Amino acid sequence: MKADMHLKKAKNIYTSLKKLLPDDEGKNVEAIVELSYGIAQHLIAYGMEMKHNKHIDSHVGLAKFLIENGEDQISEWFINLNIFRQGRWYGGKGNGEIVKECLKIIKEIEEWTKL
């Protein structure tokens, strides 16, 4: 997928995410975390293409790819989202504070994509 399409996908998913917010009762934590993970993946692909002229279209190996290209902080944020995702999607963990953390990570990655 081309970089501009990754950015478009991220924006489209974010539009869907906004429909679940605010989530004061924590009813949508799993969905919010999953959508945040997808947004981050597409933003990272876009940012890597803009900054390094390369990206990968999969989450598999993405953290390592980021580190190999000097993007340690982005890798750490992506790893954190993956941990949140596994705990909510596959486990039974809730925690509305995770929603705030996911939104913060998305904002940070979005700022990183700006040249």
C-alpha angles and dihedrals in degrees: 000000000000120000095250090054090053089054091048091050091050091052092047093050090046089055088056092046092055089061089065094051137134095035101181093157094049094236094135103040095119093050093044092051092047093049091046089054091052093047091050093049092053094043090050092050089051094046094047091051092049095045104031105017090238140077142161124238096217138068088225107103093358096126091052092045090054093050091047088056096048096258098124096149093051089048091052092051091048091049090051091052089049091052091049089048095051092047094051103032100041099021134048100250119132123173120152090212087073088064090059091047092050092051090048092052092049090051091050093049090046090053090049091056092061113096 
